[in-house]
Amino acid sequence: MLQVVQLHKAFGDRIAVEELSLQIENELFVFLGPNGAGKTTTIKMMTGLLHPDRGRVLIDGIDLATDPIGAKRLFGLVQESPVLYEKLSAREFVHFMARLYQVPDEDAARRAGQLFDIFEISDRADELIEEFSHGMKQKVALAGALVHEPRVLFLDEPTVGLDPKAARNLKDLLRGMVERGTTVFMSTHILEVAERMCDRAGIIHQGRLIALGTMDELRKNSATEKASLEEIFLQLTASEVGADVNRFLEEQ
């Protein structure tokens, strides 16, 4: 379970995240918002990479501020631009991550092999990460975050750089993990993917959570009962969407 209680962060006079509260358990939760809305700042606070001005984050009841090691043992994280040790091979990196989480070597080898197969990098697992493309590095980061079977998984734009098959395998893997009790918190700009995958979605705008619920719940509060997640998102965050484009075209 992931609990966020009145999380708040400001940078000078700009409020990045304002009194955010959430409770997420055994579900795939998608966190949406325009650029600069506060998504990445929120994930950084939830994972201990950034200290909030106030508020609490609890991972399965463990307070991230008072017991950071205990809380961090329970989650995995893949950032939009993952930081990897590029002088290691993919296999060495994933085994290194497994040892950080005290996964027995035999289990680590088995899980790493399975994840390499899922992401189709088994034939390159012993090559140095520095030789990989962005998409390949993303696959290694995902394998490293999943090798210890986290209770909570944070993903910031996880499908960026992935080929279509790898992205589909990731979606299937995440759904399977949720069915087995994992909580997934995912930020993405790909709203079509978000709509297909999510159990619930939250929309943040200018640091404030402005919508929260299942697709059916979000549609009930939208202008159209059959609205897509993209339409709902644009209604809530860009009331004049298209106006600037039309103005530009008219002036040409």
C-alpha positions in Angstrom: 0.0 0.0 0.0 1.1 3.5 -0.8 -0.2 6.4 1.4 0.5 10.0 0.8 -0.7 12.5 3.4 -0.8 16.3 2.6 2.4 16.2 0.7 3.6 19.8 -0.1 6.6 21.2 -1.9 7.5 24.8 -3.0 10.5 26.2 -4.8 10.7 29.8 -3.8 7.3 31.4 -4.5 6.2 28.6 -6.9 4.2 25.8 -5.3 5.1 22.6 -7.1 2.9 20.2 -5.2 0.1 21.4 -2.9 -1.3 19.3 0.0 -1.5 16.1 -2.0 -3.2 13.1 -0.3 -3.6 9.7 -1.9 -4.2 6.1 -0.8 -3.3 3.4 -3.4 -3.4 -0.3 -2.8 -3.1 -3.4 -5.1 -3.9 -1.4 -8.3 -2.3 0.3 -11.2 -2.6 4.0 -10.6 -1.8 6.4 -13.4 -0.7 9.9 -12.5 -1.3 12.5 -15.2 -0.6 16.2 -15.7 0.8 18.7 -18.2 4.5 19.4 -18.3 5.5 21.2 -15.0 2.3 20.1 -13.2 4.2 18.4 -10.4 4.3 14.7 -11.4 8.1 14.1 -11.2 8.4 16.2 -8.1 5.7 14.0 -6.5 7.5 10.8 -7.5 10.8 12.2 -6.2 9.2 13.0 -2.8 7.5 9.6 -2.7 10.8 7.8 -3.2 13.1 9.9 -0.9 14.9 11.7 -3.7 13.5 15.0 -2.6 12.4 16.1 0.8 8.9 17.6 1.1 8.3 20.8 2.9 5.6 18.9 4.9 3.5 15.8 4.6 4.2 12.1 4.9 4.7 9.1 2.7 4.1 5.6 4.0 5.0 2.4 2.2 3.0 -0.5 3.6 2.7 1.5 6.8 6.4 2.4 7.0 7.1 6.1 7.2 9.7 7.1 4.5 11.0 10.0 6.7 11.5 8.1 9.9 12.6 4.7 8.4 13.9 5.4 4.9 15.8 2.1 4.6 12.8 0.0 5.7 10.5 1.9 3.3 12.9 1.7 0.4 13.4 -2.0 0.7 9.7 -2.4 -0.3 9.7 -0.4 -3.6 11.2 -0.2 -7.0 11.8 2.9 -9.1 12.4 3.6 -12.8 12.9 7.2 -13.6 12.2 8.8 -17.0 16.0 9.1 -17.6 17.3 6.2 -15.6 20.7 6.4 -14.0 22.7 3.2 -14.6 26.3 2.1 -14.0 27.3 2.0 -17.6 30.7 0.2 -17.0 28.7 -2.8 -15.8 27.0 -5.3 -18.1 23.3 -5.6 -17.9 23.6 -8.9 -15.9 26.1 -7.3 -13.5 23.8 -4.3 -12.9 20.7 -6.4 -12.2 22.6 -8.7 -9.9 24.0 -5.6 -8.1 20.5 -4.3 -7.6 19.4 -7.7 -6.3 22.2 -7.7 -3.7 21.2 -4.2 -2.6 17.8 -5.7 -1.7 19.4 -8.9 -0.3 17.9 -11.2 -2.8 19.6 -14.6 -2.7 22.0 -15.1 -5.6 20.1 -18.2 -6.9 16.8 -16.3 -6.9 18.4 -13.2 -8.5 19.8 -15.3 -11.3 16.5 -16.9 -12.0 14.5 -13.6 -11.9 17.1 -11.8 -14.0 17.0 -14.5 -16.7 13.2 -14.3 -16.7 13.2 -10.5 -17.0 15.9 -10.5 -19.7 13.6 -12.9 -21.7 10.6 -10.7 -21.2 12.4 -7.7 -22.5 14.4 -9.6 -25.1 17.8 -8.7 -24.0 19.1 -12.1 -23.0 21.5 -12.3 -26.0 23.1 -9.0 -24.9 23.0 -9.4 -21.1 26.8 -9.6 -20.8 27.5 -6.5 -22.9 28.4 -3.2 -21.2 25.4 -0.9 -20.6 27.3 2.0 -22.2 26.9 0.3 -25.6 23.1 0.2 -25.3 20.5 2.4 -27.0 18.1 4.5 -24.8 15.5 1.8 -25.2 17.9 -1.0 -24.2 18.9 1.0 -21.1 15.3 1.4 -20.2 14.8 -2.3 -20.3 17.8 -2.8 -18.0 16.5 -0.2 -15.6 13.1 -2.0 -15.5 14.8 -5.4 -14.9 16.8 -3.8 -12.0 13.7 -2.3 -10.4 11.7 -5.6 -10.7 14.3 -8.2 -9.7 13.5 -7.9 -5.9 9.7 -8.2 -6.5 8.8 -4.9 -5.0 5.6 -4.4 -3.1 5.2 -0.9 -4.6 6.6 0.1 -8.0 7.1 3.7 -9.2 7.4 4.3 -12.9 8.0 7.7 -14.5 7.3 7.4 -18.3 8.3 3.7 -18.4 7.4 3.1 -22.1 9.6 6.0 -23.5 12.1 4.4 -25.8 10.6 0.9 -25.7 9.8 -0.9 -28.9 6.1 -1.9 -29.4 6.6 -5.5 -28.3 8.6 -4.5 -25.2 5.9 -2.0 -24.3 3.2 -4.6 -24.6 5.2 -7.1 -22.5 5.6 -4.4 -19.9 1.9 -3.8 -19.8 1.1 -7.5 -19.4 3.8 -7.8 -16.7 2.4 -4.9 -14.7 -1.2 -6.2 -14.9 0.1 -9.6 -13.7 2.0 -8.0 -10.8 -1.1 -6.0 -9.7 -3.2 -9.2 -9.7 -0.5 -10.7 -7.4 -0.8 -7.8 -5.0 1.7 -5.2 -6.2 0.8 -1.5 -6.1 2.0 0.4 -9.3 2.2 4.2 -9.4 2.9 5.2 -13.0 3.3 8.6 -14.6 2.9 8.9 -18.4 1.9 11.3 -21.1 0.6 8.5 -23.4 -3.1 8.8 -22.4 -4.3 6.0 -24.7 -1.9 3.6 -22.8 -3.0 5.0 -19.5 -6.7 4.5 -20.2 -6.2 0.9 -21.2 -4.0 0.0 -18.3 -5.2 2.0 -15.2 -7.5 0.9 -12.4 -7.7 4.5 -11.3 -6.2 7.8 -12.5 -5.3 11.0 -10.8 -4.8 14.3 -12.7 -2.5 17.0 -11.3 -2.5 20.6 -12.6 -0.4 23.5 -11.3 0.5 21.3 -8.3 -3.0 20.5 -7.2 -4.9 17.2 -7.6 -7.9 18.1 -9.7 -9.4 14.7 -10.5 -9.3 11.2 -9.1 -11.1 8.0 -9.8 -11.8 5.1 -12.2 -12.6 5.8 -15.8 -16.3 5.5 -15.1 -16.0 7.9 -12.2 -14.1 10.4 -14.3 -16.6 10.2 -17.1 -19.5 11.0 -14.8 -17.8 14.3 -13.9 -17.0 15.1 -17.5 -19.0 16.9 -20.2 -19.4 13.6 -22.1 -20.4 10.2 -20.6 -18.3 8.4 -23.2 -15.3 10.7 -23.1 -11.9 9.2 -23.5 -9.2 9.9 -20.9 -7.6 12.3 -23.3 -10.8 14.3 -23.7 -11.3 14.4 -19.9 -7.7 15.4 -19.4 -7.9 18.3 -21.9 -11.3 19.5 -20.5 -9.7 19.8 -17.0 -6.3 21.2 -17.9 -6.7 23.1 -21.1 -10.1 24.7 -21.5 -8.9 26.6 -24.6 -7.1 23.7 -26.2 -6.6 24.3 -29.9 -7.1 28.1 -29.7 -3.5 28.9 -30.0 -3.0 26.5 -32.9 -6.0 27.9 -34.8 -4.8 31.5 -34.2 -1.4 30.6 -35.6 -2.8 29.0 -38.7 -5.2 31.9 -39.3 -2.4 34.3 -39.2 -0.3 32.5 -41.8 
